[in-house]
Amino acid sequence: MNRLQAAMRWLATDHNLSHFFATAIGAAVCAVLVRPVGTSGTGLAVLCLLGWNSLLLCARLLPETRLPSRRQTVLLVVQAVSAAALLSVDHSGAAAVFAFSATGHAGFRLALRPAMTLAAFTSALCAGVLYFPLGAGHQHTSWYLGAFTGVSVLPGLVNRSRAEALRSARAAAEQAELAARSEARAQALAERARIARDVHDVLAHSLAGVNMQLEVTDALLEAGDVARARESAQRAQSLVREGLAEVRRTVRDLREDALPLVETLRSMLGSAAGSPGSGTLRVDGTPRELPVRLAQVLVRCAQEALTNAHKYAPGAAVRMLLEYRRRETVLEVVNAAPPGGSRPLAGAGSGMGLVGMRERLELVAGTVAAGPVVDGDDAGGWRVHVVIPT
């Protein structure tokens, strides 16, 4: 059953179906027109050659993969010789159909040079058996018919070129489909990585603040200051609520087509500041709407810089600058030195914040520079400088 289904699928293609019908019609025409006279002598020879040529004609239905080029050439030579033999003893001249079929099939299956050689050989052989008295039927058929049997190689070559063009087109379409699938997968992986970085930034920013307040609460409880410990716990609850709001905003930003950059940065700075007035935002240049992807990158970089400031310099003043230049946008986040008595969050850093920031900026051809501040009012603090071409 499986072999039958495979044969039906092979036959269902346009090329194989046309070969099947052409073979059936050719064999039927020859069976009708080539009429053996008797079952002995010349009649028996005609009958045997008719059956043999019909069998060779059906061999063209074999898949090309089953017959290598050398075997295909041998088979076509045998078919040409058999067609010429039948033509020499046939009185109707219909046996030339077998010769036309052999040269046409040679043009389709063989390369140009062997196909033309076989066509010339078939034409010369068929013309020779009709021109010279080599059989009983030569006097009834002109040798011109035999000479033209090689002409059918030309349609075979045309069909071969068409079939190769179709195969090339199918292969190109398959390669294009594979490339499209690979590109879609790469885009999906890149989007997954971007979402992972966004989630990391949001959670790191929120959980770092909560962790800091819980550590303060624990220290105050050890000191017996219950009132201040309660205030610290309330601030931790407030940070949890703000973190949830930040997560919702992140999900919304991922879906929106535009992101209000200045308002978002100001809101982040206000919620992250340890005390009123400890965080400032300055905007230089003419504000313009950035593509949502670039705006999201700037927001995530600012978020990571604020998270690091609260991890390593809790309570320090934070200064943020957003500068719109002609061909680029600059974001700078600077935190001052930590105030006396404050302590960094123990074990709070994962080491992936700046790595994720650089990876995100590389996707938009941006750069980041981060390092300590060694002079000025912010000496002892930390600076994060981000530049994105726009």
C-alpha positions as CSV (number, residue, x, y, z in Angstrom):
1,M,0.0,0.0,0.0
2,N,2.8,2.4,0.8
3,R,4.5,1.7,-2.5
4,L,1.2,2.3,-4.3
5,Q,0.7,5.6,-2.5
6,A,4.3,6.7,-3.3
7,A,3.7,5.8,-7.0
8,M,0.5,7.8,-7.0
9,R,2.2,10.8,-5.5
10,W,5.0,10.6,-8.0
11,L,2.5,10.3,-10.9
12,A,0.5,13.3,-9.6
13,T,3.2,15.8,-10.5
14,D,2.6,17.6,-13.8
15,H,5.8,16.5,-15.4
16,N,5.4,12.8,-14.6
17,L,1.7,12.9,-15.5
18,S,2.5,14.3,-19.0
19,H,5.2,11.6,-19.5
20,F,2.7,9.0,-18.6
21,F,0.1,10.2,-21.1
22,A,2.6,10.7,-23.8
23,T,4.0,7.2,-23.3
24,A,0.5,5.7,-23.3
25,I,-0.5,7.6,-26.5
26,G,2.7,6.7,-28.3
27,A,2.4,3.0,-27.5
28,A,-1.3,3.0,-28.5
29,V,-0.6,4.8,-31.9
30,C,2.1,2.4,-32.7
31,A,0.0,-0.6,-31.7
32,V,-2.7,0.6,-34.1
33,L,-0.6,1.6,-37.1
34,V,2.1,-1.0,-37.0
35,R,0.3,-4.1,-38.1
36,P,2.3,-7.3,-38.4
37,V,1.6,-9.4,-41.4
38,G,1.3,-13.0,-40.1
39,T,3.1,-14.6,-37.2
40,S,6.1,-15.9,-39.0
41,G,9.0,-14.4,-40.9
42,T,8.8,-10.6,-41.2
43,G,5.4,-10.5,-39.4
44,L,6.9,-12.2,-36.3
45,A,9.9,-9.9,-36.4
46,V,7.6,-6.9,-36.5
47,L,5.5,-8.2,-33.6
48,C,8.5,-8.9,-31.4
49,L,10.1,-5.6,-32.2
50,L,6.8,-3.8,-31.5
51,G,6.6,-5.4,-28.1
52,W,10.2,-4.7,-27.3
53,N,10.0,-1.0,-28.4
54,S,6.8,-0.6,-26.3
55,L,8.7,-2.0,-23.3
56,L,11.6,0.4,-23.9
57,L,9.1,3.3,-24.3
58,C,7.7,2.5,-20.8
59,A,11.2,2.8,-19.4
60,R,11.1,6.5,-19.7
61,L,8.6,6.5,-16.8
62,L,11.4,5.3,-14.4
63,P,12.5,8.1,-12.0
64,E,15.7,9.8,-12.9
65,T,17.3,8.8,-9.6
66,R,16.9,5.1,-10.5
67,L,18.9,5.4,-13.7
68,P,22.3,7.0,-13.6
69,S,23.4,9.0,-16.7
70,R,25.5,6.2,-18.1
71,R,22.7,3.6,-17.9
72,Q,20.3,6.1,-19.2
73,T,22.5,6.7,-22.3
74,V,22.8,2.9,-22.9
75,L,19.1,2.5,-22.6
76,L,18.4,5.3,-25.1
77,V,21.0,3.9,-27.6
78,V,19.3,0.5,-27.3
79,Q,15.9,2.2,-27.9
80,A,17.2,4.1,-30.9
81,V,18.6,0.9,-32.5
82,S,15.4,-1.0,-31.8
83,A,13.3,1.8,-33.3
84,A,15.5,1.7,-36.4
85,A,15.2,-2.1,-36.7
86,L,11.4,-1.9,-36.4
87,L,11.3,1.0,-38.9
88,S,13.3,-1.1,-41.4
89,V,10.7,-3.9,-41.4
90,D,7.5,-1.9,-40.9
91,H,5.4,-1.0,-43.9
92,S,3.5,2.0,-42.3
93,G,6.4,4.1,-41.1
94,A,4.6,4.5,-37.7
95,A,7.6,3.0,-36.0
96,A,9.3,6.4,-36.3
97,V,7.3,7.4,-33.2
98,F,9.7,5.2,-31.2
99,A,12.7,7.0,-32.7
100,F,11.2,10.4,-32.0
101,S,10.5,9.4,-28.5
102,A,14.1,8.2,-27.9
103,T,15.7,11.5,-29.1
104,G,13.1,13.6,-27.3
105,H,13.8,11.7,-24.1
106,A,17.5,12.0,-24.6
107,G,17.1,15.8,-24.8
108,F,15.2,15.8,-21.5
109,R,17.4,13.4,-19.5
110,L,20.9,13.8,-20.9
111,A,23.3,16.8,-21.1
112,L,23.5,18.8,-24.2
113,R,26.5,17.1,-25.9
114,P,25.4,13.5,-25.4
115,A,21.8,14.4,-26.3
116,M,22.8,16.0,-29.6
117,T,25.2,13.1,-30.3
118,L,22.4,10.5,-29.7
119,A,20.0,12.6,-31.9
120,A,22.5,12.6,-34.8
121,F,23.1,8.9,-34.3
122,T,19.4,8.1,-34.4
123,S,18.8,10.3,-37.4
124,A,21.6,8.7,-39.4
125,L,20.6,5.2,-38.3
126,C,16.9,5.6,-39.2
127,A,17.7,7.3,-42.5
128,G,20.2,4.6,-43.3
129,V,17.9,1.7,-42.8
130,L,15.3,3.4,-45.0
131,Y,17.7,4.6,-47.7
132,F,19.6,1.4,-48.1
133,P,17.7,-1.9,-48.7
134,L,18.1,-3.2,-45.1
135,G,14.6,-4.3,-44.5
136,A,11.3,-5.2,-46.1
137,G,9.6,-1.9,-45.4
138,H,12.0,0.6,-46.7
139,Q,10.4,0.9,-50.1
140,H,7.2,2.2,-48.5
141,T,8.7,5.0,-46.3
142,S,10.9,7.9,-47.4
143,W,14.3,8.2,-45.8
144,Y,13.6,11.8,-45.0
145,L,11.3,10.7,-42.2
146,G,14.2,8.8,-40.6
147,A,16.6,11.7,-41.0
148,F,14.2,14.0,-39.1
149,T,13.8,11.7,-36.1
150,G,16.6,13.6,-34.3
151,V,14.7,16.9,-34.4
152,S,12.6,16.0,-31.3
153,V,15.7,16.4,-29.2
154,L,15.1,20.2,-29.3
155,P,11.7,20.0,-27.5
156,G,13.4,17.7,-25.0
157,L,16.1,20.2,-24.3
158,V,13.5,23.0,-23.9
159,N,11.6,20.8,-21.4
160,R,14.8,20.0,-19.5
161,S,15.6,23.7,-19.2
162,R,12.1,24.4,-18.0
163,A,12.2,21.5,-15.4
164,E,15.6,22.7,-14.1
165,A,14.3,26.3,-13.8
166,L,11.3,25.0,-11.8
167,R,13.6,22.9,-9.6
168,S,15.8,26.0,-9.0
169,A,12.7,28.1,-8.2
170,R,11.5,25.5,-5.7
171,A,14.9,25.3,-4.1
172,A,15.1,29.1,-3.9
173,A,11.6,29.2,-2.4
174,E,12.6,26.6,0.2
175,Q,15.8,28.4,1.1
176,A,13.8,31.7,1.4
177,E,11.3,30.0,3.7
178,L,14.1,28.5,5.8
179,A,15.8,31.9,6.0
180,A,12.5,33.5,7.0
181,R,11.9,30.9,9.7
182,S,15.5,31.5,11.0
183,E,15.0,35.2,11.0
184,A,11.7,34.9,12.8
185,R,13.3,32.7,15.4
186,A,16.2,35.1,15.8
187,Q,13.8,38.0,16.3
188,A,11.7,35.9,18.8
189,L,14.9,35.1,20.7
190,A,16.0,38.8,20.7
191,E,12.6,39.9,21.9
192,R,12.7,37.2,24.6
193,A,16.1,38.5,25.7
194,R,14.9,42.1,25.7
195,I,11.9,41.2,27.8
196,A,14.1,39.3,30.2
197,R,16.3,42.3,30.6
198,D,13.3,44.6,31.2
199,V,12.0,42.2,33.9
200,H,15.4,42.0,35.5
201,D,15.7,45.8,35.7
202,V,12.2,46.2,37.1
203,L,12.6,43.5,39.7
204,A,16.2,44.5,40.6
205,H,15.1,48.1,41.1
206,S,12.1,47.3,43.3
207,L,13.5,44.4,45.3
208,A,16.8,46.2,46.1
209,G,14.8,49.0,47.7
210,V,12.6,46.6,49.6
211,N,15.7,44.7,50.8
212,M,17.4,47.9,52.0
213,Q,14.3,48.8,54.0
214,L,14.0,45.4,55.5
215,E,17.7,45.5,56.6
216,V,17.1,48.9,58.2
217,T,14.0,47.5,59.9
218,D,16.0,44.5,61.2
219,A,18.7,46.8,62.6
220,L,16.2,49.1,64.2
221,L,14.4,46.1,65.9
222,E,17.7,45.0,67.2
223,A,18.3,48.4,68.7
224,G,14.8,48.4,70.2
225,D,13.5,51.4,68.2
226,V,10.1,49.9,67.3
227,A,8.6,53.2,66.0
228,R,11.3,53.8,63.4
229,A,11.3,50.1,62.5
230,R,7.6,50.4,61.8
231,E,8.2,53.4,59.6
232,S,10.9,51.5,57.7
233,A,8.5,48.5,57.2
234,Q,5.9,50.9,55.9
235,R,8.4,52.3,53.4
236,A,9.1,48.7,52.3
237,Q,5.4,48.2,51.7
238,S,5.3,51.4,49.8
239,L,8.2,50.2,47.6
240,V,6.4,46.9,47.0
241,R,3.3,48.8,45.8
242,E,5.5,51.0,43.6
243,G,7.3,47.9,42.2
244,L,3.9,46.4,41.2
245,A,3.0,49.7,39.5
246,E,6.4,49.6,37.8
247,V,5.8,46.1,36.5
248,R,2.4,47.1,35.1
249,R,4.0,50.2,33.5
250,T,6.7,47.9,31.9
251,V,4.1,45.6,30.5
252,R,2.2,48.6,29.1
253,D,5.3,50.1,27.6
254,L,6.1,46.9,25.8
255,R,2.7,47.1,24.2
256,E,2.6,50.9,23.4
257,D,3.8,52.5,20.2
258,A,5.0,55.6,22.1
259,L,6.7,56.2,25.4
260,P,6.7,59.6,27.2
261,L,10.4,59.6,28.0
262,V,10.7,62.8,30.1
263,E,7.6,62.0,32.2
264,T,8.7,58.4,32.7
265,L,12.2,59.4,33.9
266,R,10.8,62.1,36.2
267,S,8.4,59.6,37.7
268,M,11.1,57.0,38.2
269,L,13.4,59.5,39.8
270,G,10.7,60.7,42.2
271,S,9.7,57.2,43.3
272,A,13.3,56.2,43.7
273,A,14.6,59.2,45.7
274,G,15.2,58.4,49.3
275,S,13.9,61.9,50.4
276,P,12.2,64.9,48.8
277,G,14.7,66.9,46.7
278,S,17.3,64.2,46.6
279,G,16.8,63.5,43.0
280,T,16.8,66.0,40.1
281,L,16.2,65.8,36.3
282,R,17.5,68.3,33.9
283,V,16.5,68.3,30.2
284,D,18.8,70.1,27.7
285,G,18.1,70.6,24.0
286,T,14.7,70.4,22.2
287,P,12.7,67.4,23.4
288,R,11.5,65.2,20.6
289,E,9.6,61.9,20.4
290,L,12.0,59.0,20.1
291,P,11.1,55.6,18.6
292,V,9.6,53.4,21.4
293,R,12.5,51.0,21.2
294,L,15.1,53.7,21.9
295,A,13.0,55.3,24.6
296,Q,12.6,51.9,26.3
297,V,16.4,51.4,26.2
298,L,17.0,54.8,27.9
299,V,14.4,54.0,30.5
300,R,16.0,50.7,31.3
301,C,19.4,52.2,31.5
302,A,18.1,54.9,33.9
303,Q,16.4,52.2,35.9
304,E,19.6,50.2,36.2
305,A,21.6,53.3,37.2
306,L,19.1,54.2,39.9
307,T,19.1,50.7,41.2
308,N,22.9,50.7,41.5
309,A,22.8,54.1,43.3
310,H,20.4,52.7,45.9
311,K,22.4,49.5,46.3
312,Y,25.8,51.1,46.8
313,A,25.0,54.6,47.9
314,P,21.7,54.5,49.8
315,G,20.5,58.0,50.7
316,A,22.8,59.8,48.3
317,A,21.6,62.5,46.0
318,V,21.0,61.5,42.4
319,R,21.3,63.9,39.4
320,M,19.9,62.9,36.0
321,L,20.6,64.7,32.7
322,L,18.7,64.0,29.5
323,E,20.3,65.9,26.6
324,Y,18.8,66.0,23.0
325,R,21.6,66.6,20.5
326,R,21.3,66.8,16.8
327,R,22.1,63.2,16.0
328,E,22.1,61.5,19.3
329,T,20.4,61.5,22.7
330,V,22.5,61.4,25.9
331,L,21.4,60.2,29.3
332,E,23.6,60.7,32.3
333,V,22.9,59.5,35.9
334,V,25.2,60.6,38.7
335,N,24.9,59.8,42.3
336,A,26.9,61.6,45.0
337,A,29.0,59.9,47.6
338,P,27.0,58.0,50.2
339,P,26.2,60.0,53.3
340,G,28.0,59.2,56.5
341,G,26.6,56.2,58.4
342,S,25.0,54.6,55.3
343,R,26.1,51.2,54.2
344,P,25.8,49.4,50.9
345,L,23.4,46.5,50.6
346,A,25.3,43.4,51.4
347,G,25.4,40.9,48.5
348,A,22.8,42.9,46.6
349,G,24.7,43.0,43.3
350,S,24.3,40.3,40.7
351,G,27.0,41.6,38.4
352,M,24.5,41.4,35.4
353,G,23.2,45.0,35.5
354,L,25.9,46.7,33.4
355,V,26.3,43.6,31.2
356,G,22.6,43.7,30.4
357,M,22.8,47.5,29.8
358,R,25.7,47.1,27.3
359,E,23.8,44.2,25.5
360,R,20.7,46.4,25.2
361,L,22.7,49.3,23.9
362,E,24.6,47.2,21.4
363,L,21.2,46.4,19.7
364,V,20.6,50.1,19.0
365,A,24.3,51.0,18.3
366,G,24.6,52.9,21.6
367,T,27.4,53.1,24.1
368,V,27.7,53.3,27.8
369,A,30.5,54.5,30.1
370,A,30.3,53.9,33.8
371,G,32.8,54.7,36.6
372,P,33.5,56.6,39.8
373,V,33.4,60.4,40.0
374,V,36.8,61.6,41.1
375,D,36.3,65.4,41.3
376,G,33.6,68.1,41.7
377,D,30.6,68.1,44.0
378,D,29.9,64.5,43.3
379,A,33.4,63.2,44.1
380,G,33.2,59.7,45.6
381,G,30.0,59.0,43.7
382,W,29.3,57.1,40.5
383,R,28.5,58.2,36.9
384,V,26.6,56.3,34.1
385,H,26.9,58.0,30.7
386,V,24.7,56.6,27.9
387,V,24.7,57.8,24.2
388,I,22.2,56.5,21.6
389,P,22.3,57.6,17.9
390,T,18.9,59.1,16.9
